[in-house]
Amino acid sequence: MKIDDFREYCIAKPKTTEELPFDNNTLVFKVMGKMFASTSLKSWEEGDHSVNLKCDPKKSEMLRNKYPDDVQPGYHMNKKHWNTVNIDLTELSEKYVRYLIDHSYELVVSKLPKAKRIEVQKQLKDQ
């Protein structure tokens, strides 16, 4: 997966914004103001193609055990709830990376206040 593919996949999700809230390097994707994905643009340029994705803690543990080279505790993130996923290594298919992005997005949406959650879900149905 290339960074343009990652970006396009994330930004296509309903109510998603793309921001550089911390600096000109850290690209962040948010749904209704809540972060579900981030990556370092500088790292991509240097060949490190990894992204931070939110994950259910039990699923995080399973992924880290099953794919130790591809999934690590979230870099600069809460290690219980975030993973850093190397998305260009061979063990994870692009389809599976998209599934992990979906999981992150859906997890964040599920924690939104009810009115915002309904707004996102309505737009999902309209797609």
C-alpha positions as a Markdown table, in Angstrom:
| # | Residue | x | y | z |
|---|---|---|---|---|
| 1 | Met | 0.0 | 0.0 | 0.0 |
| 2 | Lys | 1.3 | 3.4 | -0.9 |
| 3 | Ile | 0.7 | 6.5 | 1.1 |
| 4 | Asp | -1.7 | 7.9 | -1.5 |
| 5 | Asp | -3.7 | 4.7 | -1.2 |
| 6 | Phe | -3.7 | 4.9 | 2.6 |
| 7 | Arg | -4.7 | 8.6 | 2.5 |
| 8 | Glu | -7.5 | 8.0 | -0.1 |
| 9 | Tyr | -8.9 | 5.1 | 1.8 |
| 10 | Cys | -9.0 | 7.0 | 5.1 |
| 11 | Ile | -10.4 | 10.3 | 3.8 |
| 12 | Ala | -13.2 | 8.5 | 1.9 |
| 13 | Lys | -14.7 | 7.4 | 5.2 |
| 14 | Pro | -17.8 | 9.5 | 6.2 |
| 15 | Lys | -17.2 | 12.6 | 8.3 |
| 16 | Thr | -13.4 | 12.2 | 8.1 |
| 17 | Thr | -11.0 | 15.1 | 8.1 |
| 18 | Glu | -7.3 | 15.1 | 7.3 |
| 19 | Glu | -5.1 | 17.3 | 9.5 |
| 20 | Leu | -1.6 | 18.1 | 10.6 |
| 21 | Pro | -2.5 | 19.1 | 14.2 |
| 22 | Phe | 0.9 | 18.5 | 15.8 |
| 23 | Asp | 3.4 | 19.6 | 13.2 |
| 24 | Asn | 4.0 | 19.6 | 9.4 |
| 25 | Asn | 5.0 | 15.9 | 9.6 |
| 26 | Thr | 2.3 | 14.0 | 11.4 |
| 27 | Leu | -0.7 | 13.3 | 9.2 |
| 28 | Val | -3.8 | 12.6 | 11.2 |
| 29 | Phe | -7.2 | 11.3 | 10.1 |
| 30 | Lys | -10.2 | 12.0 | 12.4 |
| 31 | Val | -13.8 | 11.1 | 12.4 |
| 32 | Met | -16.0 | 13.8 | 14.0 |
| 33 | Gly | -12.9 | 15.3 | 15.7 |
| 34 | Lys | -11.6 | 11.9 | 17.0 |
| 35 | Met | -8.4 | 10.4 | 15.7 |
| 36 | Phe | -8.5 | 6.9 | 14.1 |
| 37 | Ala | -5.2 | 6.9 | 12.1 |
| 38 | Ser | -1.9 | 8.8 | 11.8 |
| 39 | Thr | 1.4 | 8.5 | 10.1 |
| 40 | Ser | 4.7 | 10.3 | 9.8 |
| 41 | Leu | 5.2 | 11.8 | 6.3 |
| 42 | Lys | 9.0 | 12.1 | 7.0 |
| 43 | Ser | 9.2 | 8.4 | 7.9 |
| 44 | Trp | 7.4 | 7.5 | 4.6 |
| 45 | Glu | 9.9 | 9.5 | 2.7 |
| 46 | Glu | 12.7 | 7.6 | 4.5 |
| 47 | Gly | 11.1 | 4.2 | 3.7 |
| 48 | Asp | 9.3 | 3.5 | 7.0 |
| 49 | His | 5.8 | 2.8 | 5.8 |
| 50 | Ser | 3.9 | 2.5 | 9.1 |
| 51 | Val | 0.7 | 3.9 | 10.5 |
| 52 | Asn | -0.9 | 4.2 | 13.9 |
| 53 | Leu | -4.3 | 2.6 | 14.2 |
| 54 | Lys | -6.7 | 2.3 | 17.1 |
| 55 | Cys | -7.5 | -1.2 | 18.1 |
| 56 | Asp | -9.5 | -3.2 | 20.7 |
| 57 | Pro | -7.0 | -4.2 | 23.4 |
| 58 | Lys | -7.7 | -7.9 | 23.1 |
| 59 | Lys | -7.4 | -7.8 | 19.3 |
| 60 | Ser | -4.1 | -5.7 | 19.7 |
| 61 | Glu | -2.5 | -8.5 | 21.8 |
| 62 | Met | -3.6 | -11.1 | 19.3 |
| 63 | Leu | -2.2 | -9.1 | 16.3 |
| 64 | Arg | 1.1 | -8.4 | 18.0 |
| 65 | Asn | 1.6 | -12.1 | 18.8 |
| 66 | Lys | 0.5 | -13.3 | 15.3 |
| 67 | Tyr | 2.4 | -10.6 | 13.3 |
| 68 | Pro | 5.3 | -9.5 | 15.5 |
| 69 | Asp | 7.2 | -7.9 | 12.6 |
| 70 | Asp | 4.3 | -6.0 | 11.3 |
| 71 | Val | 2.3 | -4.9 | 14.4 |
| 72 | Gln | 3.8 | -3.3 | 17.4 |
| 73 | Pro | 2.5 | -1.2 | 20.3 |
| 74 | Gly | 1.6 | 2.3 | 19.1 |
| 75 | Tyr | 4.5 | 4.6 | 18.7 |
| 76 | His | 4.0 | 7.7 | 20.8 |
| 77 | Met | 0.5 | 6.4 | 21.6 |
| 78 | Asn | -1.4 | 4.6 | 24.4 |
| 79 | Lys | 0.1 | 1.1 | 24.0 |
| 80 | Lys | -3.1 | -0.6 | 25.1 |
| 81 | His | -5.3 | 1.0 | 22.5 |
| 82 | Trp | -3.0 | 1.8 | 19.6 |
| 83 | Asn | -0.9 | -0.3 | 17.2 |
| 84 | Thr | 1.8 | 0.8 | 14.8 |
| 85 | Val | 1.3 | -1.3 | 11.7 |
| 86 | Asn | 4.0 | -1.7 | 9.1 |
| 87 | Ile | 1.9 | -1.7 | 6.0 |
| 88 | Asp | 4.4 | -2.7 | 3.3 |
| 89 | Leu | 5.8 | -5.8 | 4.9 |
| 90 | Thr | 4.8 | -9.1 | 3.4 |
| 91 | Glu | 2.8 | -10.8 | 6.1 |
| 92 | Leu | -0.2 | -8.3 | 6.0 |
| 93 | Ser | -2.1 | -8.1 | 2.7 |
| 94 | Glu | -3.5 | -4.7 | 1.6 |
| 95 | Lys | -6.9 | -6.1 | 2.1 |
| 96 | Tyr | -6.0 | -6.9 | 5.8 |
| 97 | Val | -4.5 | -3.4 | 6.3 |
| 98 | Arg | -7.8 | -2.0 | 5.0 |
| 99 | Tyr | -9.6 | -4.2 | 7.5 |
| 100 | Leu | -7.5 | -2.8 | 10.3 |
| 101 | Ile | -8.2 | 0.8 | 9.2 |
| 102 | Asp | -11.9 | -0.1 | 9.1 |
| 103 | His | -11.6 | -1.6 | 12.6 |
| 104 | Ser | -10.0 | 1.6 | 13.9 |
| 105 | Tyr | -12.6 | 3.8 | 12.3 |
| 106 | Glu | -15.5 | 1.7 | 13.6 |
| 107 | Leu | -14.0 | 1.6 | 17.1 |
| 108 | Val | -13.8 | 5.4 | 17.2 |
| 109 | Val | -17.3 | 5.8 | 15.8 |
| 110 | Ser | -18.7 | 3.4 | 18.4 |
| 111 | Lys | -17.3 | 5.7 | 21.2 |
| 112 | Leu | -18.7 | 8.9 | 19.8 |
| 113 | Pro | -21.7 | 10.6 | 21.5 |
| 114 | Lys | -25.0 | 9.2 | 20.3 |
| 115 | Ala | -25.9 | 12.1 | 18.1 |
| 116 | Lys | -22.6 | 12.1 | 16.3 |
| 117 | Arg | -22.6 | 8.4 | 16.0 |
| 118 | Ile | -26.0 | 8.4 | 14.4 |
| 119 | Glu | -24.9 | 11.1 | 12.0 |
| 120 | Val | -21.9 | 9.0 | 10.8 |
| 121 | Gln | -24.0 | 5.8 | 10.6 |
| 122 | Lys | -26.6 | 7.6 | 8.5 |
| 123 | Gln | -24.0 | 8.7 | 6.0 |
| 124 | Leu | -22.5 | 5.2 | 6.0 |
| 125 | Lys | -26.0 | 3.8 | 5.0 |
| 126 | Asp | -26.3 | 6.5 | 2.3 |
| 127 | Gln | -23.1 | 5.4 | 0.6 |
